[in-house]
Amino acid sequence: MSSSKTSWLLGTLLISILCFVSWKHSIIDVRGAFLLVGRGLLLLGLSTLMVSYFYPRLRSLFTSNTRSTSEYSEDEEAKQRQKQAREELQEKHSEKAFSYQESVLRPRQESSMRKKEERFYRMTGETWKLTDGEQLGEGESLGQSAHEDVDGTPNQEAVRRRKLPESATRLHPKPEVPPPKRVVVLPEEPAEDAEGVVRVALRCPSGRTIHRRFLKSDSSSVLLDWLLKTGYHPAVYTLCTTYPRQPLVIGKDISMGDAGILTHTVLNVEGKDPSTT
């Protein structure tokens, strides 16, 4: 831009001087001189405009090819250097990760697996799997094997060589057969209008009351069977009269009437005193 201004000023100055000199030595009047100056200025402006428009484009056209090739080569070299640096950095990170896995992670995983295996075998009762075991026949002398029966089978020899624990060789006593359970069977409940019928009510510790009919001639031990049938064992609970409060005398040879149950009676189910049992 500054070069175009300089050329414009120089051209204007030269044309002005030329016009002034030609006007002095010619017979052109003032009007002709102004016309000549205007034409010169117009020509100078057109030439300056053409030079300022075409010169940068021609210059960029010739210099763009050389600049693009140099810039392309520099970009390629920079990309290659960056790629090589990334590959070296990635290789270093891979080596660090592999060494960390081998020296830290793998021992931790193996230790955790051993602990889980030991815990599992302890829970299942198979702790013998955690030991190396013992060889069959270990510690026996060669003299003992010489005195063994030559005609014995390999299985018999293996049994003789094997050291079994005492608990495996000791004969266990036969388990005692438990006595058969006693089945509680209550007599059939008589009708209300039958002769010698009494009505007995049991007040349980839970708060409920149970009613049933018996005959005066029935054994008083039936009351204990009835008590067991309702869920209260006679070894823990007993039957007591309401008033006066005292334990009821019960036995196989004692009937209901002999025990004092002659009419409708209410009995309390109470726990036995541990000191008296």
LUMLUM-16770 format. One record per residue (C-alpha): x, y, z; residue in one letter; chain; residue number from 1. Coordinates in steps of 0.25 Angstrom, whole numbers, m for minus. Layout:
// residues N
((X,Y,Z),"a","A",NUM)
...
//
This chain:
// residues 277
((0,0,0),"m","A",1)
((11,10,3),"s","A",2)
((19,6,m10),"s","A",3)
((6,10,m18),"s","A",4)
((5,23,m11),"k","A",5)
((19,26,m13),"t","A",6)
((18,23,m28),"s","A",7)
((6,31,m29),"w","A",8)
((12,43,m23),"l","A",9)
((25,42,m32),"l","A",10)
((17,40,m44),"g","A",11)
((8,52,m41),"t","A",12)
((20,61,m38),"l","A",13)
((27,57,m51),"l","A",14)
((15,59,m60),"i","A",15)
((13,73,m53),"s","A",16)
((27,77,m56),"i","A",17)
((26,72,m70),"l","A",18)
((13,79,m73),"c","A",19)
((19,92,m67),"f","A",20)
((32,91,m76),"v","A",21)
((24,88,m88),"s","A",22)
((14,99,m85),"w","A",23)
((25,109,m84),"k","A",24)
((32,105,m97),"h","A",25)
((19,104,m105),"s","A",26)
((8,112,m110),"i","A",27)
((m3,104,m102),"i","A",28)
((m12,113,m94),"d","A",29)
((m16,111,m80),"v","A",30)
((m29,102,m83),"r","A",31)
((m21,93,m92),"g","A",32)
((m10,91,m81),"a","A",33)
((m21,87,m71),"f","A",34)
((m27,77,m81),"l","A",35)
((m13,71,m83),"l","A",36)
((m11,70,m68),"v","A",37)
((m24,64,m66),"g","A",38)
((m22,53,m77),"r","A",39)
((m8,50,m71),"g","A",40)
((m14,49,m57),"l","A",41)
((m25,39,m62),"l","A",42)
((m14,31,m69),"l","A",43)
((m6,30,m57),"l","A",44)
((m17,26,m48),"g","A",45)
((m21,15,m58),"l","A",46)
((m7,10,m59),"s","A",47)
((m6,10,m43),"t","A",48)
((m19,3,m42),"l","A",49)
((m15,m8,m51),"m","A",50)
((m1,m10,m45),"v","A",51)
((m7,m11,m30),"s","A",52)
((m18,m21,m35),"y","A",53)
((m9,m30,m43),"f","A",54)
((4,m30,m36),"y","A",55)
((0,m37,m23),"p","A",56)
((m7,m48,m30),"r","A",57)
((4,m51,m39),"l","A",58)
((14,m51,m28),"r","A",59)
((5,m60,m19),"s","A",60)
((4,m69,m31),"l","A",61)
((19,m71,m33),"f","A",62)
((22,m72,m18),"t","A",63)
((10,m81,m13),"s","A",64)
((16,m94,m20),"n","A",65)
((29,m93,m13),"t","A",66)
((23,m89,0),"r","A",67)
((13,m100,0),"s","A",68)
((23,m111,m3),"t","A",69)
((32,m106,9),"s","A",70)
((20,m105,19),"e","A",71)
((15,m119,15),"y","A",72)
((29,m125,17),"s","A",73)
((30,m118,31),"e","A",74)
((16,m123,35),"d","A",75)
((19,m137,31),"e","A",76)
((32,m137,39),"e","A",77)
((25,m132,51),"a","A",78)
((14,m142,50),"k","A",79)
((25,m153,49),"q","A",80)
((32,m148,62),"r","A",81)
((19,m147,70),"q","A",82)
((15,m161,65),"k","A",83)
((28,m167,70),"q","A",84)
((27,m160,83),"a","A",85)
((13,m165,86),"r","A",86)
((18,m180,82),"e","A",87)
((30,m178,92),"e","A",88)
((21,m173,103),"l","A",89)
((11,m184,101),"q","A",90)
((22,m195,101),"e","A",91)
((27,m189,114),"k","A",92)
((13,m189,120),"h","A",93)
((10,m204,116),"s","A",94)
((23,m208,122),"e","A",95)
((19,m201,135),"k","A",96)
((5,m208,135),"a","A",97)
((11,m222,132),"f","A",98)
((21,m220,144),"s","A",99)
((11,m215,153),"y","A",100)
((1,m227,150),"q","A",101)
((12,m237,152),"e","A",102)
((18,m232,165),"s","A",103)
((5,m227,172),"v","A",104)
((m8,m231,166),"l","A",105)
((m5,m246,163),"r","A",106)
((1,m249,177),"p","A",107)
((m11,m242,183),"r","A",108)
((m21,m250,175),"q","A",109)
((m13,m263,178),"e","A",110)
((m14,m260,193),"s","A",111)
((m28,m257,193),"s","A",112)
((m31,m270,186),"m","A",113)
((m23,m278,196),"r","A",114)
((m31,m271,207),"k","A",115)
((m44,m274,201),"k","A",116)
((m40,m288,198),"e","A",117)
((m36,m290,213),"e","A",118)
((m49,m284,218),"r","A",119)
((m57,m293,209),"f","A",120)
((m50,m306,214),"y","A",121)
((m52,m302,228),"r","A",122)
((m67,m299,226),"m","A",123)
((m68,m313,219),"t","A",124)
((m60,m320,229),"g","A",125)
((m49,m324,219),"e","A",126)
((m37,m318,225),"t","A",127)
((m29,m330,221),"w","A",128)
((m29,m325,207),"k","A",129)
((m20,m314,212),"l","A",130)
((m9,m323,216),"t","A",131)
((1,m331,208),"d","A",132)
((m3,m344,214),"g","A",133)
((5,m356,218),"e","A",134)
((10,m367,210),"q","A",135)
((3,m381,212),"l","A",136)
((12,m390,221),"g","A",137)
((22,m378,224),"e","A",138)
((31,m382,236),"g","A",139)
((29,m397,236),"e","A",140)
((42,m404,235),"s","A",141)
((46,m414,224),"l","A",142)
((47,m425,234),"g","A",143)
((32,m425,237),"q","A",144)
((29,m426,222),"s","A",145)
((38,m439,222),"a","A",146)
((29,m446,233),"h","A",147)
((16,m443,225),"e","A",148)
((9,m454,219),"d","A",149)
((14,m456,205),"v","A",150)
((1,m462,200),"d","A",151)
((m7,m449,204),"g","A",152)
((m14,m441,193),"t","A",153)
((m9,m427,190),"p","A",154)
((m21,m421,196),"n","A",155)
((m18,m429,209),"q","A",156)
((m4,m424,209),"e","A",157)
((m9,m410,207),"a","A",158)
((m18,m411,218),"v","A",159)
((m7,m416,228),"r","A",160)
((2,m405,223),"r","A",161)
((m8,m394,225),"r","A",162)
((m8,m387,238),"k","A",163)
((m22,m384,242),"l","A",164)
((m26,m375,254),"p","A",165)
((m31,m382,266),"e","A",166)
((m45,m376,264),"s","A",167)
((m46,m384,251),"a","A",168)
((m41,m397,256),"t","A",169)
((m49,m397,270),"r","A",170)
((m62,m404,270),"l","A",171)
((m74,m395,273),"h","A",172)
((m85,m400,282),"p","A",173)
((m98,m402,275),"k","A",174)
((m107,m391,278),"p","A",175)
((m118,m394,288),"e","A",176)
((m132,m395,282),"v","A",177)
((m141,m385,288),"p","A",178)
((m153,m390,295),"p","A",179)
((m166,m389,287),"p","A",180)
((m174,m376,290),"k","A",181)
((m186,m377,298),"r","A",182)
((m199,m374,291),"v","A",183)
((m209,m366,299),"v","A",184)
((m223,m371,297),"v","A",185)
((m234,m365,305),"l","A",186)
((m247,m372,308),"p","A",187)
((m259,m369,300),"e","A",188)
((m266,m357,306),"e","A",189)
((m280,m361,312),"p","A",190)
((m293,m354,309),"a","A",191)
((m297,m343,318),"e","A",192)
((m309,m351,324),"d","A",193)
((m302,m364,326),"a","A",194)
((m301,m369,341),"e","A",195)
((m289,m365,349),"g","A",196)
((m284,m354,339),"v","A",197)
((m276,m342,344),"v","A",198)
((m271,m330,337),"r","A",199)
((m256,m326,339),"v","A",200)
((m251,m312,334),"a","A",201)
((m236,m309,333),"l","A",202)
((m231,m295,335),"r","A",203)
((m218,m295,327),"c","A",204)
((m206,m285,329),"p","A",205)
((m209,m279,316),"s","A",206)
((m222,m274,320),"g","A",207)
((m231,m283,313),"r","A",208)
((m241,m293,319),"t","A",209)
((m243,m307,314),"i","A",210)
((m256,m316,318),"h","A",211)
((m258,m331,317),"r","A",212)
((m267,m341,323),"r","A",213)
((m263,m354,330),"f","A",214)
((m269,m365,338),"l","A",215)
((m267,m365,353),"k","A",216)
((m262,m380,352),"s","A",217)
((m251,m376,342),"d","A",218)
((m237,m376,347),"s","A",219)
((m231,m363,352),"s","A",220)
((m219,m365,343),"s","A",221)
((m228,m362,331),"v","A",222)
((m226,m347,336),"l","A",223)
((m211,m348,334),"l","A",224)
((m213,m354,320),"d","A",225)
((m223,m342,317),"w","A",226)
((m213,m332,322),"l","A",227)
((m202,m338,313),"l","A",228)
((m212,m338,301),"k","A",229)
((m214,m323,303),"t","A",230)
((m199,m320,303),"g","A",231)
((m195,m320,317),"y","A",232)
((m186,m331,321),"h","A",233)
((m189,m337,335),"p","A",234)
((m174,m337,338),"a","A",235)
((m174,m322,338),"v","A",236)
((m188,m318,342),"y","A",237)
((m198,m323,352),"t","A",238)
((m213,m322,355),"l","A",239)
((m218,m314,367),"c","A",240)
((m232,m312,373),"t","A",241)
((m237,m298,374),"t","A",242)
((m241,m298,388),"y","A",243)
((m235,m302,397),"p","A",244)
((m223,m300,388),"r","A",245)
((m215,m314,388),"q","A",246)
((m210,m324,378),"p","A",247)
((m220,m334,374),"l","A",248)
((m216,m349,378),"v","A",249)
((m216,m357,365),"i","A",250)
((m212,m371,363),"g","A",251)
((m216,m383,354),"k","A",252)
((m223,m390,366),"d","A",253)
((m231,m377,370),"i","A",254)
((m244,m374,363),"s","A",255)
((m250,m361,360),"m","A",256)
((m259,m362,372),"g","A",257)
((m248,m366,381),"d","A",258)
((m240,m354,377),"a","A",259)
((m251,m345,381),"g","A",260)
((m257,m342,368),"i","A",261)
((m272,m345,370),"l","A",262)
((m278,m333,363),"t","A",263)
((m274,m323,353),"h","A",264)
((m260,m319,357),"t","A",265)
((m250,m308,352),"v","A",266)
((m235,m312,353),"l","A",267)
((m224,m302,351),"n","A",268)
((m211,m306,343),"v","A",269)
((m199,m301,351),"e","A",270)
((m184,m303,349),"g","A",271)
((m177,m313,359),"k","A",272)
((m168,m307,369),"d","A",273)
((m153,m311,364),"p","A",274)
((m149,m313,379),"s","A",275)
((m160,m324,380),"t","A",276)
((m157,m332,367),"t","A",277)
//
